[in-house]
């Protein structure tokens, strides 16, 4: 049977970055894998970040999120049936930061998937930069997506060079365990459940451990359905903004509370030299890097977003006449 791994974590935690490394491990061992992206909408910047992995050994597919939950579940099952019939060595699923864990377990246990596929590892990415207090809905997602993990992997450790491993481990565990307690989960995570390590130093032994981490059948009270959660995403397409204005734009949107509570801004914009600038911003930290390919889009994720106010900032410097947002 083909093992199916699930990589969870709240919005902006670093799931796609980890997925690249995890997929690379299997490909380096000549395994044939499929990656299934389950995101908010038809524009998926994370899928674009993975497309260089596509090859005869790596198939990448996408499920558009949103809409009726039952309809989405059917799409999810149909996609997995298609992949299951192709007999991959491994299927890796990266859902959006807003995900109903029940959907994963329910679909994998339905016929005919229960004859072809089995759950491999559930890996949760824990963001070292997570704010100490999130909205109730985000706290629910933090707990529910970590409840069943076989391994908890800390991301962005390097953002806190003066904080000891012991202190940062306890800080993150206290937060997640508080979220688990709030949803009456029968599990509390310990230091043994967490990996705190520079991702650049991951070895084959580490990756093999993740692949064999398994999962836990933890129970908890389901406080929200995905359609009830106020967190949302808006897409601003056909973007051309001067490179020097990008950090200023991000800063304005992040700090203006009338834009909503912004968790993350990501995307890519073209330069006059024919290059692309990838944008990845959380809280007050903005990372810009050059990439060979991209799509002219800025994606804003957060709670109770005002898409029109956000657009007013983007429009100030955008020179593309085909600009549109949804």
C-alpha positions in Angstrom: 0.0 0.0 0.0 1.1 3.6 -0.6 1.8 5.6 2.5 0.2 9.1 2.6 1.8 11.8 4.7 0.1 15.0 5.9 2.1 18.2 6.6 0.1 20.5 8.8 0.7 23.9 10.4 -1.1 27.2 10.7 -0.8 29.9 8.0 2.8 30.9 7.3 4.4 28.3 9.5 6.8 27.0 6.8 5.0 23.9 5.5 6.1 24.4 1.9 9.7 25.0 2.8 9.7 21.7 4.8 7.9 19.9 2.0 10.6 20.8 -0.5 13.2 19.2 1.8 11.0 16.2 2.6 10.2 15.5 -1.1 13.8 16.0 -2.0 14.8 13.2 0.4 12.5 10.7 -1.3 13.6 11.8 -4.8 17.2 11.5 -3.8 16.5 7.8 -3.0 14.8 7.3 -6.4 11.3 7.1 -5.0 8.3 8.0 -7.1 6.2 10.5 -5.2 3.1 12.7 -5.6 2.5 16.0 -3.9 -1.1 17.1 -3.4 -1.6 20.8 -2.6 -4.9 21.7 -1.0 -5.2 25.5 -0.9 -7.7 28.4 -0.7 -8.1 29.3 -4.3 -7.1 28.9 -7.9 -3.9 30.9 -7.5 -1.5 28.9 -5.5 1.9 30.5 -4.9 3.1 27.5 -2.9 2.5 25.2 -5.8 4.5 27.5 -8.0 7.3 27.2 -5.4 7.3 23.5 -5.8 7.0 23.1 -9.6 10.8 22.8 -10.1 10.4 19.4 -8.4 8.1 18.2 -11.1 9.6 15.3 -13.0 9.0 11.7 -14.0 9.5 10.8 -10.4 7.4 13.7 -8.9 3.8 14.5 -9.8 2.3 17.7 -8.4 -1.5 18.2 -8.2 -3.8 20.8 -6.6 -7.2 20.8 -5.0 -9.0 24.2 -4.9 -10.3 24.8 -1.4 -13.3 26.7 -0.3 -17.0 26.2 -1.2 -19.3 23.5 0.1 -17.4 21.2 2.6 -19.1 18.1 1.1 -18.1 19.1 -2.4 -14.5 19.8 -1.3 -14.4 16.4 0.4 -15.5 14.7 -2.9 -12.8 16.6 -4.8 -10.3 15.5 -2.3 -11.3 11.8 -2.5 -11.5 11.9 -6.3 -8.0 13.3 -6.5 -6.7 10.6 -4.1 -8.4 7.9 -6.0 -6.6 9.1 -9.2 -3.2 9.1 -7.4 -3.9 5.8 -5.6 -4.4 4.1 -9.0 -0.9 5.2 -10.0 0.9 3.3 -7.2 3.3 5.9 -6.0 5.9 5.1 -3.4 4.6 8.1 -1.3 1.9 10.7 -1.5 2.5 13.9 0.5 -0.4 16.3 1.2 0.1 19.9 2.1 -3.3 21.5 3.1 -3.9 25.1 3.6 -3.4 26.6 7.1 -7.2 26.2 7.6 -7.9 22.5 7.4 -10.4 20.0 9.0 -8.4 17.0 10.2 -11.5 14.8 10.2 -11.6 15.1 6.4 -8.2 13.5 6.1 -9.0 10.5 8.3 -12.5 10.1 6.9 -11.4 10.0 3.3 -8.4 7.7 3.8 -10.7 5.2 5.5 -13.3 5.1 2.8 -13.5 2.5 0.0 -11.6 2.1 -2.3 -8.9 4.2 -0.8 -8.6 2.0 2.3 -7.4 -0.8 0.0 -4.7 1.2 -1.7 -3.5 3.8 0.7 -2.5 4.0 4.4 -1.7 6.9 6.6 2.1 7.3 6.9 3.2 10.3 9.0 1.4 13.4 10.2 4.1 16.1 10.6 3.2 19.5 12.1 5.3 22.5 11.6 5.4 24.8 14.7 6.4 28.4 14.0 8.9 29.8 16.5 7.5 33.3 15.6 3.9 32.4 16.5 2.4 35.2 18.5 1.8 34.3 22.2 -1.9 35.0 21.8 -3.9 34.3 18.7 -7.5 34.7 17.9 -9.8 31.9 19.3 -10.2 30.4 15.9 -6.4 30.4 15.2 -5.8 28.8 18.6 -8.3 26.1 17.6 -6.4 25.5 14.4 -3.1 25.4 16.2 -4.3 22.7 18.6 -6.4 20.6 16.2 -3.6 20.4 13.5 -1.0 19.3 16.1 -3.2 16.9 18.0 -2.5 13.9 15.9 1.0 14.6 14.8 3.7 12.0 14.9 6.4 14.7 15.0 6.4 18.4 15.7 9.1 20.3 13.8 10.1 23.8 14.8 10.5 26.3 12.1 12.4 29.7 12.1 14.6 28.7 15.0 17.3 31.1 13.7 15.0 34.0 14.4 15.8 33.7 18.1 19.6 33.2 18.3 19.8 34.3 21.9 17.1 31.9 23.2 18.2 28.5 24.3 16.8 25.3 22.8 15.3 24.4 26.1 13.5 27.7 26.6 12.1 27.9 23.1 11.0 24.3 23.2 9.1 25.0 26.5 7.6 28.2 25.1 6.2 26.6 22.0 5.0 23.5 23.9 3.3 25.6 26.5 1.4 27.4 23.8 0.4 24.3 21.8 -0.6 22.4 24.9 -2.7 25.3 26.1 -4.5 25.2 22.7 -4.9 21.4 23.1 -6.4 21.8 26.5 -8.9 24.4 25.2 -10.2 21.8 22.8 -10.3 19.1 25.5 -7.7 17.0 23.7 -6.5 13.9 25.5 -2.9 14.6 24.5 -0.2 16.9 25.8 3.0 17.2 23.7 6.5 16.8 25.3 10.0 17.7 24.3 10.4 14.2 22.9 7.7 15.1 20.3 9.5 18.1 19.0 12.5 18.4 16.6 14.4 21.7 17.1 17.2 21.9 14.6 18.5 24.0 11.8 16.7 22.7 8.7 19.8 23.1 6.6 21.5 20.4 8.8 18.7 17.8 8.3 20.3 14.4 7.5 18.9 11.4 5.7 18.6 9.9 9.2 16.4 12.8 10.2 14.2 12.5 7.1 13.9 8.8 7.6 12.7 9.5 11.1 10.1 11.9 9.9 8.9 9.4 7.3 8.5 6.8 10.1 7.0 9.2 12.7 3.4 7.9 12.2 0.6 9.7 13.9 -1.6 9.6 17.1 -5.3 8.9 17.3 -6.0 11.8 19.6 -9.5 13.1 20.2 -10.7 16.6 20.8 -13.8 18.8 20.6 -14.4 20.3 17.2 -15.1 24.0 17.9 -15.2 25.3 14.4 -15.7 24.1 10.8 -13.4 25.6 8.1 -16.3 27.6 6.7 -16.9 29.2 10.1 -13.3 30.5 10.5 -12.9 34.2 9.9 -9.4 33.8 8.5 -9.4 34.4 4.8 -7.1 35.0 1.8 -7.3 37.6 -0.9 -5.4 37.6 -4.2 -4.1 40.7 -5.9 -3.0 39.9 -9.5 -1.2 41.6 -12.3 1.2 43.4 -10.0 4.2 45.5 -11.1 5.7 47.6 -8.2 9.2 49.1 -7.9 11.4 46.9 -5.8 12.2 49.6 -3.3 8.5 50.2 -2.6 7.7 46.6 -1.7 8.9 46.7 1.9 7.1 49.9 2.5 3.9 48.5 1.0 4.1 45.4 3.2 4.7 47.5 6.3 1.7 49.7 5.6 -0.7 46.8 5.2 0.7 44.9 8.2 0.4 47.9 10.5 -3.0 49.3 9.4 -5.6 47.6 11.6 -8.3 48.7 9.2 -6.9 46.2 6.7 -7.7 43.5 9.3 -5.4 41.3 11.3 -2.8 40.3 8.7 -0.9 37.1 9.4 1.1 36.8 6.2 1.8 38.4 2.9 3.4 36.4 0.1 3.7 36.3 -3.6 6.1 37.4 -6.4 6.5 40.5 -8.6 8.6 41.1 -11.7 11.5 43.4 -11.9 12.5 45.7 -14.8 15.5 43.4 -15.4 13.3 40.4 -16.1 13.8 38.8 -12.7 11.3 37.9 -10.1 11.1 38.9 -6.4 9.5 36.5 -4.0 7.8 38.1 -1.0 7.3 36.3 2.3 6.2 38.5 5.2 4.9 37.7 8.7 4.2 40.1 11.5 7.0 42.8 11.2 9.4 40.7 9.2 9.6 40.9 5.5 11.8 38.6 3.4 12.6 39.3 -0.2 14.5 37.0 -2.5 15.2 36.7 -6.2 13.7 33.6 -8.0 14.0 32.6 -11.6 10.2 32.3 -12.2 7.1 33.7 -10.6 3.6 35.0 -11.1 2.6 38.6 -10.6 0.5 38.2 -7.5 0.4 39.3 -3.9 -1.6 37.1 -1.5 -2.7 38.5 1.9 -3.8 36.1 4.6 -5.5 37.1 7.9 -8.6 37.6 10.0 -11.5 39.9 8.9 -9.6 41.4 6.0 -10.8 44.4 4.2 -9.8 43.6 0.6 -10.7 47.1 -0.7 -8.5 48.9 1.8 -5.6 46.5 1.1 -6.1 47.2 -2.6 -5.9 50.9 -2.0 -2.3 50.5 -0.8 -1.3 48.2 -3.6 -2.9 50.5 -6.2 -0.7 53.5 -5.1 2.4 51.9 -6.7 1.1 49.3 -9.1 1.6 50.2 -12.8 0.0 47.1 -14.4 -3.2 48.2 -16.1 -4.7 44.7 -15.9 -4.6 44.8 -12.1 -7.5 42.8 -10.4 -8.2 41.4 -7.0 -10.5 38.7 -5.5 
